[in-house]
Amino acid sequence: MDHSKPDFYLFRKQSNVPIFTLNTPGSLYSVDLSPDGTYCSVTGKAVHAREMGNGGLLYNINTDPGGGKLTGNIQLQGAGSFENAKIVIEGIDDYYGYSDVEGNFEIKYIPAGSYTVTASKVGFYPDQTDVVIDEGGITTIDFSLLPTGNPPVNLSATQGADYTISLNWAHPDPSATTGFNIYRKSIAEALFPETPIATTGNNLLEFEDTDVQPLITYYYVVTAILDQGAESPYSNEVQGWMASGFMTNEISAYVGTTPVIDGTLSPGEWDDAFSLDVSDFYGTYDGNPNPVGSVTMFFKVNEEMTELYVACIDQNKTVLQDNFTVSLYFDDNNDHKFPESGIDIEGNYWARYFANGSFIVYRPIYFGGGVGQNINIPNPQLAASDATGYVVMELVIPMGDDEYWKLNPNELNQSGLLTFTTNFDAYWPPLNQQVFYPLTYGTITFGAEDEIPDPPTGTQITWNSPTAPVTITMSWQQPPINDFDHFNIYINEGSGFELLGETIGTQVFYTTNNTDSTLFYVTTVDKAGQESEPSENMIFDVALNINEAMGSQFFNIYPNPSGNITNINCKIVESGFYSIRIFDLNGRLIQTLWEGDLQSGDHFFRWNGKNDNAVELTKGIYLINIKGGNVDITKKLIKL
């Protein structure tokens, strides 16, 4: 309002520091910039937008920053495309450009002077040259960058194995490097950033990425750090993601014992409650993510369903301070909208701690985001403490239809719920963007039954070698469950099934020296300790999967055993004519998946378990053969 800040900023494309500003007595609304950026028109109201007045402003601005231009071409030796090499003007901030597909580049508006110019790209040795930039002039230079070679190989990433993502790779000669750079992106089509997320020494061929969030697929590559400030080409690109089985949009508030509301979670006091990770791990509302598992809430009701008991553990806070608050926003009848203005039957509760007296506030919320009069709930039951080394709160929300401020669920005993805590350490549901519009609130069911979970589905098993030591990779899909705790993994090496271990993820690695036929299955376990029926067996049998070292590099099939869909990955070394065919054990041709030319590189095929007449085949063992050039490899597939 006091016009103390500029109304118009002009930036160079590569910098967030403005090169020109304009301060006016009005409010500017529209801007038009010429294609070459040297002329601009900006217009708006002659007085501030919040002031009454008339008239307008129009400014025509010469926005030519001056300076000279650097152009040229970069050749990347041995590359099919010359794009995305970076050219940097050293000694001045944020003057750089990138080459196009043909290697051409252009950097404008460089202040006149003498500079060193550096050209670089991952996988090539950088090069430098000195130039003189004249005011209004054009300077041309060319570069030819030599490839470095020796990238890391066999990069792998875990996929839902834990709350972190683990990377492993190999290198032909780690001692010839000074270390490794790890790069990550979360958009498949994007380029990898120029700055790595981490660097390891040359004696460490692994990395654990802890800065990850659930339901996001990350893409990784690794480079070797070489001399002359160079890096090797990227390794193979892989995808990874963290385990997310703890996420749910549904709460089951079981009938449980009445807790003592004293701010302390006594042993066993909340074991019969529904527990929920409400950590704000996305930073949804305030942009500051908190660690997974750092805030937990517990929910249960009494048998009469006249009281909802809630407990909160906030491990982000170690000292209890005044106005620590647990906020609970209820859409009582779960119809995904608040009532019209003046109808006070739905709203939010604030459970607020103060050393001189805590209280619970109820505030009505109306359709469109309006709110009613706050009231303090009579005889509030609320207590908080930091005696355990972090902040704990226990509280009671009254339920019933005899007072408008009481929580009153629908006929299915369900309500919509949004909850968060002070400073947004907690925020649930994590993807909900609206506080006053309950379209995407979670659902809480009062008096719900704690049912036995379903078993995992979609089991898959693969292994890396027919000879010891063998690393077996098992994966599966989590069934629908809102109180997931972990999976149990069982093994049978010939003397019956026994517990091998447990995991929170849907992927596990098991290294063994035993190459005999082995069976595995997994079960789902909920937070009450209830265990599902077993999944389908996963069969490890070297004899049923011919997996020679050469063959595994050239030709992989997965999953094996397989259901309806089998994926086939071929790494063609020499371009030529190839065939991929399916046979039964009697040698009869079942289906020809491919017959024709294949270029060198990776190729992917999928078999749907049917013959050439589109008839579904019975369970059994089938042979997949790839033939062409100097290659003739057959693998056995178990069809379930």
N, C-alpha and C positions, 0 to 999 in steps of 0.2 A: 504493500500500500504506500510506502514512503519512497518508492522508486530507487531504493539503495542498491538494487542488483540489476544487472543488464537484462534486457528483454530479448536480445538476439545474440547468439554465439555462432561463430564460424570456425570450423575445425578442418585441419588437413585429415585426409582419410586414415593415415597411419597413427594419429596422435589424439589423445583426449585432452590436450592443452589447447585452448582456443587461440587462434591467430588474430581474431578481430571480435570485438563486442560492441554493442549499441545499447545505450541507456536512453529511454524515452519517457515522457510524462504519461504515456498511454499504455495500452496493452496490444501487443502484436499477435496477429492470428495466422497470417499467410506468408509463405516465402516461395520464391521461384528463383532457382539457381541455373545459370546457363550450363550447357553440357560440358564445357571446358573448365567450369568453376571460376571464371575470371570476372563475372558480373552477376549481380544479385539484386532482386527487388523484394522488399518486405513491407507489409502493410498491416494496419489494424486500427483500433479505436484510439481517438485522441486523448481520452481520459482513461483512468483505470477501469477495468471491467466491472468492478464493484461500486463504481461511482456513477451518478447520473451525469449526463452530458451528451454532446453531439460532436460531429466532426470526425475526420479520419486523418490518418498519417500514412504517407507513402515515402519510402526511402529507396533510392537507387544507389547501390554501393559498388564501387570498384573493389572486387575481392581478389584481384590478382596478387598473389603473395610475392611475385617477382622471382628473382633467382634464375638459375639455368636448368637445363634438362640433361639427364644421362640416359642414353639408349645403348642397345647392343644385343648380343646374342650369346647364349650359352649352349655349348655342345656337351652332352653327357655321353662319354664314350661307352659304346656297347649297349646303350639304352634304346628302347623303341620309341620313347617319348621324352621330350626335354622339358616338360612342364614342372612347375613348383620348385625349381631351384631358387634360392634366396640370394638377393644382392643387397648388401648393406653398405651405407656410407658411414665409415668409421669416424668417430670424433664428434658427431652431432646426434642428438637423440631422435629416434623414430623417423629416420629417412632410409627407407628400404622398399624393395619391390620383389616381385616374383616373375619367373619366366612363364610363357605360355607353352602350348604343346610343341611348337616349333623352336622354342628356346629364346624367343624375342622378349625383351623387357624394356620398361620405360619408368624413370623416376623423375617427377616434375618438381619445380619450385625449390631447388637446392640453392641455399645461399652461396654466392660467389666465393671461391676460395680453392685451396689445394687439399685434397683428401686421399685417403687410402680406401679402396673399394674391395670388399670381400665377397666372393661367390662361393656358395656351399650348398650341399644337399646330402642327406643321409645316404650312405653307400658310396660316396665319392670323396676324394681328397679335395679340401678347399683350396682356393687360389686367390691371390691378392695382386692388385696393381695400383699404381698412383695415378691420379687424374687431376686436372685443373678445370674447375667449373667457372664459366664466364657469365656475367649478368646478361640475360636474354639469349645466351648461346646454347648450342647443342653439342655435347661431347659424346663420342661413340667409342665403346670398348667391347671386345669379345673375350669369352672365356672358353676353355676346353678342360673339363674336369675328368680325371681318371678314376676308374672304379677301384674300390678298396677290396671287396671280396670277403670270404671267411665269415659269413653270418652265423649266429647261433642256429641250431637245428633242433627239431623234435620238441618245440615248445608245447607244453600242455597246461591246462588250467582246470581247476575243480569246478564242478557245476552242481551247486546245491549241497556240497558236502559239509559245510560248517558256516558259521557266521562271518568267516573270512573267505578269501579266494587265494588258493595256493598255486603258484606257478613253478614249473620245473622245465629245464632245458639242457641241452648238451652243446659242446663246442669242440671242434677238432683239436684245438691247441689253446687252452685257456691261458697258458703261460705267455703266449704271444700277444695277449691283450693286457690292458690295465684295469679292466672291469667290464661291467655290463650296465646298459641303460634300459629301464623298463618304461614303455610308453602305453598309455591307456586312453580309450575314448568310449563314449556311451552311445554314439550315433553311428550306425554301420557305414553310412555314406560319407561321413566326414573324414577329413584328413587327420592323421595323428598329430597331436600338438607338438610344438618344437621343443618344449621342456619336458623331460621325463618325470614320471611320478616318483621314481627312486633310482638309485645307482648302487650296485653291489661290487664287491671286490672280485678279482679274477679267480678266487678260490671258492666262490659261492655261486652255484648254478641253480639257485632257488630263491623265491621271494614270496612273502605272505602279505597280501593286500588287505589291510584292516579298515581302510577308509572306503567302505562300500555300503550300499543301501539295498534293502530287499526289493524284489520284483524288477530289478534293473539288470539288463544284460550288458556286460562290459567286454570290450575288445582289446586284446593285448598283442604287442610285438616286443621283441628284445633286440638290441644291437650290441655288438662288441665295441668297446672303446679302444681305438688304435692310436698310434703316434700321430704327430702333426695336427692334433686336434680333430682327427677324423673318426668316423664311426663306420662300422660295417653296414651292409644292407640290412633291412629288417629281416628278422626270422619269419617263419610261418606265422600267420595270424590265427589266434584262437579266441574262443568265447568262454566267459566264465560268469558265474553268478553265485550269490550267497544263499544259504538256506533261509526259507521264509515260512516254515511250517507254523510258527508262532502267530502269524497274522490271521486275524479273523474280524468280521464285522458283526458277529453275534455273541452275546453274553447269555449264559444260562445261570440265573441266580437260584441255586439249589436251596431247598429247605434245610436249615442247619441249626446248630445250637446257638443260644444267645450269648454273644461275646460280652466281656467286661469292657466298657468304654473308658479306658484309662490311658490311651496313647501308647500302649505296649502290646505287641503281638506275642502273647504267651504261648509256650509250646503246645501245639495241637489245637489252639483256639480257633484258627481259621483254616484248618485242614479240610473241613467239609464245605468250604466256600469255592466259588469259581474264581480262579486267578487269571489275570490278564496283563500282558505287557502293554502298557500305555505310553511307553517312551516316545518322545517326539523325535524319532530317528530321521524323519524327512525335513525337520525344521519347517513344517507346513505353514504355520501361522506367523512365525517371527524370523524365519530364514536361518535359524541357528540349530542345527541338528544335535541331538543328544544320543549317547550310546544306547544300542539295543540292550534291553534288560535293566536299564538304570531306574525305571519307575514301574512299579507293579501295583495293581489294585486288586482287591478282593471283594466279591459280592455274594450275599446270601440273604434269605428272608426267614422270618419265623413261620411256624406252621399255619398261623391264622392269616398270614400275609398282610399284617398291619404295620410291619416295620421292615425297611430295607437296611441291611447292615453293610457298611462300606469301610474298607481300610485302604490306606495308601502308604507305600514305602517309596520315598524319593531319595535315592542314593546320590543324586547330584548335589544335595544340600546336607551338609554335616552339622550345621548350627540352626536351631529353630529360632526364627525371628518373628516379631509381630507382623500380622497380616498374611501369614502363610495361609493360602486358600486352595481348597479343592472345589472346582466349579462343576456342576452337574446340570446340563440342559436337557429337559425331558419333553418329548412330544408324547404326552400321556397315552393318547389313543392310537399312536403310531400311524396316523393318516398322512404323514409327511407334510403337514402344514399346521401353523398356529391359528387359533380362532380369531374372529374379528375383534376390533378394538372394543374394550369394555368388558369382554368375557375373560375372566381372570383365572380360568381353570388349568392353564398350561403355562409353563415358564421355566425358570432356572433357580437352582439353589446355590448359594455361596456358603461353604463351611469355612469360617474364618477364625484363626487362632490369634488371641491376644493374651499376653501374660496377666492382664488385669481382668480378664473375662472374655471367653470365646462365645460366638453366636453363629446361628444359621439363618441366612436371609433368603426369603422367597421373593422373586420378582416376576410378575406376569409378563408374557411376551405375546404380541399380537401379529396377525398376518401383515406382512409388509415391513416388519422390523420394529414397529412401535413397542413401547414397554409401558407397564402400569406402575403402581405405587409399591415400593419395597415395604415388606413387613418382616419383623423378626419372629421366627417360629417360637411359640411358647415352650418353655422347659426343654431347651435344646440339649441333645446328647452328643457331646463333641469333646475330644481330648487329643492332645498332640504331645510329642516328646522327641528329644534327640539323644536319649540315653544309650541307644545302640550304636551311636556314631553316625547316624543319618536320621533324617526327619521322618517320623511316623505319625499318621493321623488316623483316628477311628471316629466314626460318626454314624448316626441313625437318621434316615429320612422317613418320616411318618407316611403311611399309606392308608387310603380309604376314600370314601365319597362324601363324608360328613362335613368336611371343610374344603373350601376351594383351593387352599394352598397345599393340600395333601396330594401325594402321588397317587393317581387313579388310573391303572392300566385298562386296556380294552378287554373285550370278552375272551380273548385268547391269552390273557395275562401277559400282554406284551406292550412295551413302550419304545419309542425312539430315544436314543441317548447320544449326547456329545459330552465329553468330559475333558478338562484340562486343569493344570495346576499353575501355581505362581511362576511367572517368567516362562511359561510354556515348556517346563521340563517334561510335562506329559501333554499329549494331545491325541485323542481317539474319537472317531476313526481317523487313521493317519492321513487318508486322502481327502477327507472332507474339507472343503474350502469355505463353507458358509456357517457362521455361528447362528444367525437369526432365521435361517431358512432350512428346515429339517429334511430336505429332500434326500440328503445323503448321510443322515445320522445312522449310527448302528442300531441294532435291535437288541433289547434285553428282554428275556423271557423269565418271568417270576414263577418260582415253584417248579422249574423244569426238572425232568428226569435225567439222571446221569447215565446215559446209555453206553453199552460196550462199543468200542470203535470198530469200524470196518477195517479189513486187511489192506495193505498196499496193493496196487495194481501196476500193470505195465512193467513187470520185472525184466531186466536185461543183464546179461553177463558176457564179458569178453576177457581175454587174457593176452599177454604180450609175447609169449614164448612157449614152445612145446617142451622146453627143458628147464630144469631148475637153475636158479630161483625164478619162480613165476609170480608176476603181479596180476592179480585178478581184480577187475573192475566190475562192481555191481551197482545197478541203479534201479529206481522204481519211481512210481508216482504216489504222492500222498493222497489218501482218501479224504472226502469232505469231513472235517472235524474242527470244532472250535475250542477244544481243550487239549490240544496235542502236547505231549511231553517228550517222547522219543520213540525210536524204533529199536526193537531187539533183532539181532541177526543170529541165526542158528546154522550150524554146520553138521553134516553127516559124512564122515570119512569111512563108513562101513560098519560102525558099531552103534548106530542110532544117533539121533539129533541131540546136540547139546548147545548151550548158549555160547556164541563166539564173542559177542560184545554188543554195545548199544551205540546209537548215533542220533544226532538231531537232524541230520541231513538226509537227502535222498540219493546219495552217492557214497560209496565206500570202497577203499582199496585194501586188498589183503594179499600179502606176500608170503609164499610158502615154498618149501622144497619138495612138497608132495605133488607128484604129477598123476596120481591115481584118480579115478573117477570120484568126484565129490559133489554132494548136494548142499544147497543153501536155501533158506527161506527167511523172510522177514515178517515181523508183526508190528502192529501199531499199539502204542501204550499211551493212555491218557493221563492227565494229572492226578487222577485218583488211583492210578496203578492198574486200571483195568486193561487187559490185553486182548487184542483181536485174535481171530483165527489166523492160521498161517497164510502167507501169500502162495502163489504158485512156486513150485521148486525151480531154482536156477541150477543148471547142470554144468559142472566143469568136467570136461572129458577130452583130453588131448587127442585120443583116438578118433573122436567124432569131429574134430576140427583140424584138418591138416594145416599147419600154420608155420611152415618153414621160415627161417629168417629172411630169405630172399622173397618168398611169397608174401609175407606180412608187409613188406615194404611196397610190394607191387599191387596187392589185391587183398582187400579186407571186406568181410561181410558182417553185418550186425543188424539187430541183435541175433544171437545164436545161442540157444534155441530161439525160434521166431514164431510169432503169431501169424497174422495175415500179411504183414508188410516186412520185407527184408531189404535193407539198404546195402548197396554194393559200391565200393569205392575203388577205383583203379588208378594207379599212378603210372601213366604211360611214359616210358623213357624214350622210346624211338617211335616216331610217327609211322603209321602204316595201316594195313588192313587187319581188323580184329573182329572176332566173334565172341559173344557171351551167350552161353546156352545153359539150360537147366535140363538135367537128366534124372531118371529114377535109378534105383540100385541095379536094375536089370539092363541099364544102358539105353533105355528108350528115351528119345527126345521129348521133353515136356513142353518147352517153350524156348524160342530164340528171342533174347532180349535185345541183342544188337548184332548187326552184321554190316560192316562198312569201315570207312576210314576214321581213324582217331589221331588227333594231333598230340604231341607230347604235352604232358601236364596231367592234372587231376581231372577225373571224370566220374560222375555219379549216376547210378542207375537204381531203380527200385522195382522189385518183383512183388506182385500182389498175391502170390500164392495160388495163381490159376494157370491153366494150360493155355495153348494157343486158341482154344475154343471158348475161353473165358469161363471154364468150369473149375470150381473150387476143388483143390486137391485134398486128399485125406492126410491125416497126420502120418509122419514117418520121416525117413532120412532121404534127402535128395542131394544131388551133386551139381555144383555150379562150376562151369569151366570157362576160362578165358584163354583164347588162343590167337596168336598172331605174332609176326616177326620171329624172334627167338624164344617166345614165351608160350608155354602150354601148362597152365596151372589149374588144378581141380581142388575144390574144397567141399567138405561135407556140411550140410545144413540140416538141423533138426527142426521140422515143422510141427508145432504143437497144435 
